[in-house]
Amino acid sequence: MNGWTLSEKVVLITGGARGIGAATARELTHRGARVVLADLDTAALARTAEAISPAPLTIELDVTDMAECEAAVERTLGEHGVLDVVWANAGIASFGPLQLEDPAAWTRAVEVNLLGAYYTVRAALPAVIARRGYVAVTASLASFGHAPGMSAYSATKAGVEAMCNSLRSEVAYLGVDVASIHPTWIDMDMVREGDESQPAFRRLREAMPPPFKRTYPVERAVADILAGFEQRRRRIYTLRFVQLAHVLRPALTSRMFERDQVAAAPDITRLFEHAIPSVELRARRSATVSQPSFRTSRRE
């Protein structure tokens, strides 16, 4: 869109308390945007807001509640009068072999990552349409690269990519652009926590070929996202190889590409099993109860 800049644009970011959302919010403010940060973690939200000048509006928000998402949009409109950009960024990572992962953890990933993105976008869409604005949703390399132990995360991120693809066609005639954002491993809490505390997760990372196994600085993701927002891109990739992987996505599910991950799967399962108490493990195998999962649960 000719003449589009981020200056003076009102940008609502869910999952804005930490990680990519918080880091990008700081840079958006430097570019003159009026940022609104929403998150369930109010303590982290306050810390992030204190580091931004001028101080952004902050909203405690559970994205799995449609009414709360609608209220967050109303508060944004009450404060700023308009909403130009909505970025559905809130998400959690759930890790574990499908047979062993707690069904409650799998379901929670769907609720936060997929339904939460839908609720956020649906609540914001009338205001964004009124401004011929921009919708962004954090997907992932996992939208099209589906590793062992990541069935819940991959399914939800594939889902939000599909949602964006459909929505893009629906609102183009209204002057609204829609982006899916596809980061690889970024140096933030949920990736560090997995590397530091989950041997099964580390084994998965080891089985990936370079450059897929590497962790990249959050600043690189911020730069790519800002460029994407400025240019109202349809898809935003971090890094360039992710774009190539997207184009060649059928190759990511080929026998050749999956070979090392298939070989690592027994180790991943064994390491995951070892971390689960025996009583809980038996229950999970029989699918009779649902207990808290051994999982990464940091927000994006």
C-alpha positions, 0 to 999 in steps of 0.5 A: 500500500503506497504511503504506508508507514508504521509511524502513528499506527496503533498496533495490538500485540498479544503475547507481548510480555516477552520474547519476539513480541516484547522485543518487536514492540520496543522497535515499533515504538522507536518507529513511531507506532503506538503499541498496545501489549496484551498478555496473561503474565502481568508481571512480565508485561509490566517489566516490558512496558517499563522499558518502553517510552512512551509507555504502552497501554497494557492489557491482561488477556487470556486469548482463549477467551473470546470475550476477553479478546473483544474487551482488549480491542475495546480498550485499545479503541477507547485509548487510541480511537483506532486499531491499524495492526493486530498481531496474534503472537501469543503461543505456547510450545508443547513437546512430546511423542504423540502417544506419550504427551499428556492429552491436556497439554496437546489440547491446551496448545490447540486452545492457545495457539490456534483458537487464541489466534482466531479469537484475537483476529476475529475480535480485531477485524472490524476495527482493522478493516475500518483502517484498511490495516494489517493482520499478522499471526505468528506461525513457525517453520513448524507450520510446514516442517513437522518434527517428531515430538512436535505434533501439537505445535506443528498442527497448531502452527499449520492451522494458523498458516491455513487460517491466514491463507483463507483470510487473506483472500477474504479481506483483500478487496477491503484493503486489508493485508494478512501475514503469517510469520515463520520464525525458526529457533529463536533465542528466547525463553521457551527455546532456552528452557527446552535446551536446558531442561529437556534431554528429549528436546535436545536430542531432536535438535541434534538430529536436525541438519544445519541450518535447521538446528541452530538458534538465532538471535531475537534481534534478527527476528525483530528486523525481519518482522519490522521489514515485513510490517513496513512492506505489508508482506504476505509472509514473513520469514526468519531467516532466508533459508526458512523461505526456501524451505517453505517453497520446497516444503514437500522435500521436508517430508521426504524420506531423505530429509526425515532420515536422521529424525526417524533414527533419533525417534527411539532416543527421543521417546526413551528420554521423554519416558525417562522424565515421566514418573512411572505411574503417570507413564502407565496412565498416559499409555492407557489414555485413562487420565490426564496429568501435567505434561513434561513440556515447554510452556513459555510464550512466544 
